[in-house]
């Protein structure tokens, strides 16, 4: 399966990382995912950036914003030049790709001349000519990306089964331990009886990567997994807007989401206005939080970056970040949901201990 991942934010040439995802089912249903980078990273990232800015310049032209056009065109010119240089350094062979690259370069030279003329005179006839030439340039850009970054036929997959066998052998060394951990946590589930209406929760220590949650009872789940996936996605969208606590409901369930920080040196919770950090103007970019990847861990540690931005004067290891999801059956008041969340966190601390989580 081919996928394109976002690289690390600090690397300007990792905006698009072409990978092959190879899945193996190991012992007892454990799934191993191996990611193999298979295309020139510099070519993929520069073409991706060219795509992005080209779409932006088309939007600006449709809006008639002449003032914003010049800096955007300069960005487009930079990324096209980087794409051409990266392609030449990569020395990609093939008649089809070479022919496509020549068409791409020729059409860009034509567009560049028209943009230079337009930025001198701002004549409307020139922008009409530019707009009529962009679709053809866009098609060659797409084809160049397909030919250089989407062909994985040359990748050698022979080592992947060997790696999977090594990983499976290592897992067998402590598979019994994992099996015990995977069993239903009877102690935790028994405590759910003290919270009327609460049918499921997910409690995550984002600083350590640990999670506590009751078993879903796959034979007769109280809530479908799809509902939980929707819950997670909904909360992520609001987290990116700076909402650290939200409640919502559908026809059957009431959902609550909380994110908070705790200072380990004082043992106190920290209240943070996330919206302030997420919506700072560009002049204060050093203190703003606008990562170019989704909340989670695959592309980067979103929560560690969030902690560093919110507490710039405190060592990150002294601040713990927590998330709690609660699902109630039927209607529940906000006061009840908050009280259940507070008591649930305290109960889990008593059951598993602060040091263990």
WOHU-V444192 format. One record per residue. N is the residue number from 0. RES is the residue in three letters. PSI is psi as a letter, one per 20 degrees, with the letter a starting at -180 (* if undefined). BURIAL is b if it has 16 or more other ideal C-beta (glycine too) atoms within 10 Angstrom, else e. D_CENTER is the distance of its C-alpha to the mean C-alpha in Angstrom with 2 decimals. Layout:
# WOHU-V444192
((N RES PSI BURIAL D_CENTER) (N RES PSI BURIAL D_CENTER))
This chain:
# WOHU-V444192
((0 UNK p e 18.34) (1 UNK p e 16.85) (2 UNK q e 13.13) (3 UNK o e 11.56) (4 UNK q b 8.73) (5 UNK p b 7.57) (6 UNK a b 10.03) (7 UNK q e 10.98) (8 UNK h e 11.46) (9 UNK i e 15.14) (10 UNK o e 15.93) (11 UNK i e 16.87) (12 UNK k b 17.21) (13 UNK k b 13.82) (14 UNK h b 12.14) (15 UNK o b 12.49) (16 UNK o b 13.22) (17 UNK p b 15.26) (18 UNK q b 15.42) (19 UNK p b 17.53) (20 UNK o e 16.34) (21 UNK o b 19.61) (22 UNK p e 20.06) (23 UNK p b 23.13) (24 UNK o e 24.53) (25 UNK a b 26.29) (26 UNK p e 28.90) (27 UNK k e 28.72) (28 UNK j e 25.73) (29 UNK p e 23.22) (30 UNK p e 20.70) (31 UNK p e 19.91) (32 UNK o e 17.10) (33 UNK p b 18.01) (34 UNK p e 15.97) (35 UNK o e 18.44) (36 UNK p e 17.93) (37 UNK i b 20.69) (38 UNK q b 20.95) (39 UNK o b 21.84) (40 UNK g b 18.75) (41 UNK h b 20.64) (42 UNK g b 21.70) (43 UNK g b 18.37) (44 UNK g b 16.69) (45 UNK h b 19.81) (46 UNK h b 20.20) (47 UNK g b 16.64) (48 UNK h b 17.46) (49 UNK g b 20.78) (50 UNK g b 19.38) (51 UNK g e 17.28) (52 UNK h b 20.38) (53 UNK g b 22.74) (54 UNK h e 21.14) (55 UNK g e 21.35) (56 UNK h b 24.98) (57 UNK g b 25.92) (58 UNK g e 24.74) (59 UNK g b 26.72) (60 UNK h b 29.75) (61 UNK h e 29.72) (62 UNK i e 29.78) (63 UNK k e 32.59) (64 UNK n e 31.12) (65 UNK h e 33.23) (66 UNK h e 32.37) (67 UNK i e 28.62) (68 UNK g b 29.43) (69 UNK g e 30.80) (70 UNK h e 27.89) (71 UNK h b 25.48) (72 UNK g b 27.96) (73 UNK h e 28.23) (74 UNK g b 24.48) (75 UNK g b 24.88) (76 UNK g b 27.93) (77 UNK g e 26.20) (78 UNK h b 23.36) (79 UNK g b 25.98) (80 UNK g e 28.10) (81 UNK h b 25.33) (82 UNK g b 24.70) (83 UNK g b 28.43) (84 UNK g e 28.81) (85 UNK g b 25.97) (86 UNK g b 27.50) (87 UNK h e 30.92) (88 UNK h e 29.87) (89 UNK h e 28.10) (90 UNK l e 31.44) (91 UNK p b 30.07) (92 UNK q e 33.12) (93 UNK p e 34.13) (94 UNK h e 36.33) (95 UNK g e 33.82) (96 UNK h b 31.11) (97 UNK g e 33.82) (98 UNK g e 35.28) (99 UNK g b 31.96) (100 UNK h b 31.28) (101 UNK g e 34.77) (102 UNK g e 34.32) (103 UNK g b 31.00) (104 UNK g b 32.73) (105 UNK g e 35.86) (106 UNK h b 34.15) (107 UNK g b 32.18) (108 UNK h e 35.51) (109 UNK g e 36.95) (110 UNK g b 34.12) (111 UNK g e 34.28) (112 UNK g e 38.03) (113 UNK h b 37.63) (114 UNK g b 35.02) (115 UNK g e 37.35) (116 UNK g e 40.23) (117 UNK g b 38.38) (118 UNK i e 37.19) (119 UNK h e 40.87) (120 UNK h e 42.45) (121 UNK k e 39.79) (122 UNK p e 41.85) (123 UNK h e 40.40) (124 UNK h e 41.78) (125 UNK g b 39.60) (126 UNK h b 36.34) (127 UNK g e 37.50) (128 UNK g b 38.07) (129 UNK g b 34.65) (130 UNK h e 32.96) (131 UNK h e 35.07) (132 UNK i e 34.07) (133 UNK g b 30.30) (134 UNK g e 29.75) (135 UNK g e 31.60) (136 UNK h b 29.69) (137 UNK g b 26.38) (138 UNK g e 27.61) (139 UNK h b 28.57) (140 UNK g b 25.23) (141 UNK g e 23.55) (142 UNK h b 26.24) (143 UNK h b 25.89) (144 UNK g b 22.18) (145 UNK g e 23.16) (146 UNK h b 26.02) (147 UNK h b 24.40) (148 UNK i b 20.88) (149 UNK j e 21.19) (150 UNK o b 24.29) (151 UNK j e 23.69) (152 UNK h e 27.35) (153 UNK i e 28.27) (154 UNK p e 25.84) (155 UNK o e 27.87) (156 UNK j e 26.58) (157 UNK h e 29.71) (158 UNK i e 28.26) (159 UNK g b 25.46) (160 UNK h e 27.98) (161 UNK g e 29.53) (162 UNK g e 26.33) (163 UNK h b 25.77) (164 UNK h e 29.38) (165 UNK g e 29.02) (166 UNK g b 25.99) (167 UNK h b 27.92) (168 UNK g e 30.93) (169 UNK h e 29.14) (170 UNK h e 27.72) (171 UNK h e 31.26) (172 UNK h e 32.42) (173 UNK k e 30.79) (174 UNK h b 30.12) (175 UNK h e 32.69) (176 UNK g e 30.91) (177 UNK h e 27.65) (178 UNK g e 29.77) (179 UNK g e 31.26) (180 UNK h e 27.93) (181 UNK i e 26.83) (182 UNK q e 30.00) (183 UNK p e 30.19) (184 UNK n b 30.46) (185 UNK h e 33.80) (186 UNK g e 34.09) (187 UNK g b 30.90) (188 UNK h e 31.63) (189 UNK h e 35.16) (190 UNK i b 34.03) (191 UNK h b 32.37) (192 UNK h e 35.98) (193 UNK j e 36.24) (194 UNK n b 33.62) (195 UNK p e 35.11) (196 UNK h b 32.72) (197 UNK o b 29.68) (198 UNK i b 28.66) (199 UNK q b 25.30) (200 UNK q b 23.03) (201 UNK o b 20.00) (202 UNK p b 20.43) (203 UNK p b 17.86) (204 UNK o b 18.65) (205 UNK i b 15.38) (206 UNK h b 17.60) (207 UNK i e 19.01) (208 UNK j e 16.49) (209 UNK q e 19.33) (210 UNK q e 19.45) (211 UNK p b 22.59) (212 UNK q e 23.04) (213 UNK q b 26.09) (214 UNK q e 26.54) (215 UNK i e 25.88) (216 UNK m e 29.31) (217 UNK h e 28.25) (218 UNK h e 31.81) (219 UNK m e 31.94) (220 UNK q e 28.68) (221 UNK h e 29.17) (222 UNK p b 25.83) (223 UNK q e 24.15) (224 UNK h e 20.85) (225 UNK h e 19.59) (226 UNK h b 20.32) (227 UNK g b 18.23) (228 UNK g e 15.16) (229 UNK h e 15.90) (230 UNK g b 16.42) (231 UNK g b 13.07) (232 UNK g e 11.34) (233 UNK g e 14.03) (234 UNK h b 13.67) (235 UNK g e 9.96) (236 UNK h e 11.13) (237 UNK h e 14.04) (238 UNK h b 12.51) (239 UNK i b 10.82) (240 UNK i e 14.46) (241 UNK j e 15.93) (242 UNK o e 17.38) (243 UNK i b 17.86) (244 UNK p b 20.23) (245 UNK q b 20.66) (246 UNK q b 22.95) (247 UNK r e 23.22) (248 UNK r e 25.15) (249 UNK b e 25.90) (250 UNK h e 29.26) (251 UNK h e 29.25) (252 UNK q b 26.92) (253 UNK p b 26.12) (254 UNK q b 22.70) (255 UNK q b 22.05) (256 UNK p b 19.07) (257 UNK p b 19.66) (258 UNK p b 17.87) (259 UNK r b 20.33) (260 UNK q b 21.33) (261 UNK p b 24.52) (262 UNK o e 26.58) (263 UNK h e 28.03) (264 UNK h e 30.92) (265 UNK i e 32.23) (266 UNK j e 30.85) (267 UNK q e 29.95) (268 UNK q e 26.97) (269 UNK p b 25.42) (270 UNK p e 24.98) (271 UNK p b 22.44) (272 UNK n e 22.07) (273 UNK h b 18.31) (274 UNK h e 19.08) (275 UNK h e 21.21) (276 UNK h b 18.55) (277 UNK i b 16.01) (278 UNK k e 18.79) (279 UNK q b 20.91) (280 UNK r e 22.55) (281 UNK h e 21.81) (282 UNK h e 25.00) (283 UNK k e 23.47) (284 UNK h e 20.22) (285 UNK h e 20.94) (286 UNK j e 20.64) (287 UNK r e 17.76) (288 UNK n b 14.12) (289 UNK m e 11.93) (290 UNK q b 8.97) (291 UNK k e 7.55) (292 UNK r b 3.85) (293 UNK q e 2.51) (294 UNK p b 5.42) (295 UNK b e 6.30) (296 UNK i e 7.79) (297 UNK g e 6.96) (298 UNK i b 5.90) (299 UNK r b 7.81) (300 UNK n b 9.62) (301 UNK g b 8.37) (302 UNK h b 11.66) (303 UNK g e 13.88) (304 UNK g e 13.07) (305 UNK g b 13.71) (306 UNK g b 16.90) (307 UNK h e 18.07) (308 UNK g b 17.91) (309 UNK h b 19.64) (310 UNK m b 22.22) (311 UNK h e 22.96) (312 UNK j e 26.48) (313 UNK p b 25.78) (314 UNK p e 24.82) (315 UNK h e 21.36) (316 UNK i e 23.04) (317 UNK i e 25.28) (318 UNK p b 22.66) (319 UNK q b 21.08) (320 UNK p b 18.16) (321 UNK q b 18.61) (322 UNK q b 17.23) (323 UNK p b 19.68) (324 UNK p b 19.55) (325 UNK p b 23.04) (326 UNK p b 24.38) (327 UNK q b 28.01) (328 UNK p e 30.21) (329 UNK a e 31.83) (330 UNK q e 32.18) (331 UNK q b 31.77) (332 UNK q e 32.37) (333 UNK h e 29.92) (334 UNK g e 32.42) (335 UNK g b 32.52) (336 UNK g b 28.74) (337 UNK g e 28.49) (338 UNK g e 31.55) (339 UNK g b 30.26) (340 UNK g b 27.00) (341 UNK g e 29.13) (342 UNK h e 31.57) (343 UNK g b 29.01) (344 UNK g b 27.40) (345 UNK h e 30.96) (346 UNK g b 32.01) (347 UNK h b 29.24) (348 UNK h e 30.17) (349 UNK h e 33.76) (350 UNK g e 33.02) (351 UNK i b 30.74) (352 UNK q e 31.57) (353 UNK h e 29.63) (354 UNK h e 29.73) (355 UNK i e 28.25) (356 UNK * b 25.11))
